């Protein structure tokens, strides 16, 4: 079982004691005190004595990503003093030749660390072997500009005997923080997190409360199935909040993580196939991953896109992948709930030409609508219009007024939280009263498009309705458990207004 270490850059007694108490309440097992900025004259013993957790100490130089500006002798004296007054663990870099003084230190945890801030070294296994010794935990931290760059880290963890060579390995980088949780699923002995957002020791360090709560790192191990969301972006998704709770409710030992990457094929390849439970897929990878699928369900074939990947029935490390498009389920559920059921011959407008737009076109045509695809680039949208026999036009208020659509679907990311939430795709368009305006964006819950449409008397459909319905279909594919969208809404408690 992985133990959770709450990292704190120690600056004052009050700050450390406050964060230590919060870390204990959040489920941390250790408190790492980074002494880079600690004033030598301050009473370190009084601080350690008041911490509710065993204390691990480290003090890093700038070249190791730290902030300590003193001499090596001063650094070693600070660490030795921390051990003398009650610290139970120490983390030393791979270059350090100094060792804690023998006897009377009460050491429970010894770590030897290697940090790379420029990438992923080729010989991680050799580094692990070099730093490994009896009673020592090896810690290897690398930097990944894309999540896919962290593949050697997972390979190392898969092949490491944690009983013989206990090893912590993960990648830094904006999109790489899920490797910290994946490490726990490979029995890494420690997982590091921050106590509060403003107190993170390194950028993108997840909070302890997230690690122990949503991601349950204390319960993960080599039997844990791996799930996640492939997209770019993906870190903003509510998928982890929904699916991790759904997995727990279904009694599945699994973890669902946001896999943001520009190289989805490489991320899929680095996840051990025998442990893969399933993956959600979002923009811009829905069409790109179709060729990787051995089989496609009818909706995926109709759309030419996938939003769900699951291992095929043959299973095993070399088994095929099946592709599904549960966006179709989500679109149909959301439209029917808003009164947008069968209307043969009625006009409908779909804004955008990506994978989500394809699902909207398929559903609307099944319901009898005459669909027009509106896009900024007609050349880019022409293949999708031709594939589905839909009309094609430029995005403009004039075109929408001429169409007088009964249904308008925004299948673009315009107005989402990872962009400008006040951005409007067609600022001059005012829908007629009673028009169904469906925005697939679900964060924020009510977009600028929907606020404007509501003011005009339109029937507004927030993207969360589609999100919940397509997720219910994904949960069924992932776990075999049937769950209603309304039940999944409860899993998003605290994440939705």
Rosetta blueprint (number, residue, H / E / L):
1 X L
2 X L
3 X E
4 X E
5 X E
6 X E
7 X E
8 X E
9 X E
10 X L
11 X L
12 X L
13 X H
14 X H
15 X H
16 X H
17 X H
18 X H
19 X H
20 X H
21 X H
22 X H
23 X H
24 X H
25 X H
26 X H
27 X L
28 X L
29 X L
30 X E
31 X E
32 X E
33 X E
34 X E
35 X L
36 X L
37 X L
38 X L
39 X L
40 X L
41 X L
42 X L
43 X L
44 X H
45 X H
46 X H
47 X H
48 X H
49 X H
50 X H
51 X L
52 X L
53 X L
54 X E
55 X E
56 X E
57 X E
58 X E
59 X L
60 X L
61 X E
62 X H
63 X H
64 X H
65 X L
66 X L
67 X L
68 X E
69 X L
70 X L
71 X L
72 X H
73 X H
74 X H
75 X H
76 X H
77 X H
78 X H
79 X H
80 X H
81 X H
82 X H
83 X H
84 X H
85 X L
86 X L
87 X L
88 X L
89 X E
90 X E
91 X E
92 X E
93 X E
94 X L
95 X L
96 X L
97 X L
98 X L
99 X L
100 X L
101 X L
102 X L
103 X L
104 X L
105 X L
106 X L
107 X L
108 X L
109 X E
110 X E
111 X E
112 X E
113 X E
114 X E
115 X E
116 X L
117 X L
118 X L
119 X L
120 X L
121 X L
122 X L
123 X L
124 X H
125 X H
126 X H
127 X H
128 X H
129 X H
130 X H
131 X H
132 X L
133 X L
134 X L
135 X L
136 X E
137 X E
138 X E
139 X E
140 X E
141 X E
142 X E
143 X E
144 X L
145 X L
146 X L
147 X H
148 X H
149 X H
150 X H
151 X H
152 X H
153 X H
154 X H
155 X H
156 X H
157 X H
158 X H
159 X H
160 X L
161 X L
162 X L
163 X L
164 X L
165 X L
166 X L
167 X E
168 X E
169 X E
170 X E
171 X E
172 X E
173 X L
174 X L
175 X L
176 X L
177 X L
178 X H
179 X H
180 X H
181 X H
182 X H
183 X H
184 X H
185 X H
186 X L
187 X L
188 X L
189 X L
190 X E
191 X E
192 X E
193 X E
194 X E
195 X L
196 X L
197 X H
198 X H
199 X H
200 X L
201 X L
202 X L
203 X L
204 X L
205 X L
206 X L
207 X E
208 X H
209 X H
210 X H
211 X H
212 X H
213 X L
214 X L
215 X L
216 X L
217 X H
218 X H
219 X H
220 X L
221 X L
222 X L
223 X L
224 X L
225 X E
226 X E
227 X E
228 X E
229 X E
230 X E
231 X E
232 X L
233 X L
234 X L
235 X L
236 X L
237 X L
238 X L
239 X H
240 X H
241 X H
242 X H
243 X H
244 X H
245 X H
246 X H
247 X H
248 X H
249 X H
250 X L
251 X L
252 X L
253 X L
254 X E
255 X E
256 X E
257 X E
258 X E
259 X E
260 X E
261 X L
262 X L
263 X L
264 X H
265 X H
266 X H
267 X H
268 X H
269 X H
270 X H
271 X L
272 X L
273 X H
274 X H
275 X H
276 X E
277 X E
278 X E
279 X E
280 X E
281 X E
282 X L
283 X L
284 X L
285 X L
286 X L
287 X L
288 X L
289 X L
290 X H
291 X H
292 X H
293 X L
294 X L
295 X E
296 X E
297 X L
298 X H
299 X H
300 X H
301 X H
302 X H
303 X H
304 X L
305 X L
306 X L
307 X L
308 X E
309 X E
310 X E
311 X E
312 X L
313 X L
314 X L
315 X L
316 X L
317 X L
318 X L
319 X L
320 X L
321 X E
322 X E
323 X E
324 X E
325 X L
326 X L
327 X H
328 X H
329 X H
330 X H
331 X H
332 X H
333 X H
334 X H
335 X H
336 X H
337 X H
338 X L
339 X L
340 X L
341 X L
342 X L
343 X L
344 X L
345 X L
346 X L
347 X E
348 X E
349 X E
350 X E
351 X E
352 X L
353 X L
354 X L
355 X H
356 X H
357 X H
358 X H
359 X H
360 X H
361 X H
362 X H
363 X H
364 X H
365 X H
366 X H
367 X L
368 X L
369 X L
370 X E
371 X E
372 X E
373 X E
374 X E
375 X E
376 X L
377 X L
378 X H
379 X H
380 X H
381 X H
382 X H
383 X H
384 X H
385 X H
386 X H
387 X H
388 X H
389 X L
390 X L
391 X E
392 X E
393 X E
394 X E
395 X L
396 X L
397 X H
398 X H
399 X H
400 X H
401 X H
402 X H
403 X H
404 X L
405 X L
406 X L
407 X E
408 X E
409 X E
410 X E
411 X L
412 X L
413 X L
414 X L
415 X L
416 X L
417 X L
418 X L
419 X L
420 X L
421 X L
422 X L
423 X L
424 X L
425 X L
426 X L
427 X L
428 X L
429 X L
430 X L
431 X L
432 X L
433 X L
434 X L
435 X L
436 X E
437 X E
438 X E
439 X E
440 X L
441 X L
442 X L
443 X L
444 X L
445 X L
446 X L
447 X L
448 X H
449 X H
450 X H
451 X H
452 X H
453 X H
454 X H
455 X H
456 X L
457 X L
458 X L
459 X E
460 X E
461 X E
462 X L
463 X H
464 X H
465 X H
466 X H
467 X H
468 X H
469 X H
470 X H
471 X H
472 X H
473 X H
474 X H
475 X H
476 X H
477 X H
478 X H
479 X H
480 X L
481 X L
482 X L
483 X L
484 X L
485 X H
486 X H
487 X H
488 X H
489 X H
490 X H
491 X H
492 X L
493 X L
494 X L
495 X L
496 X L
497 X L
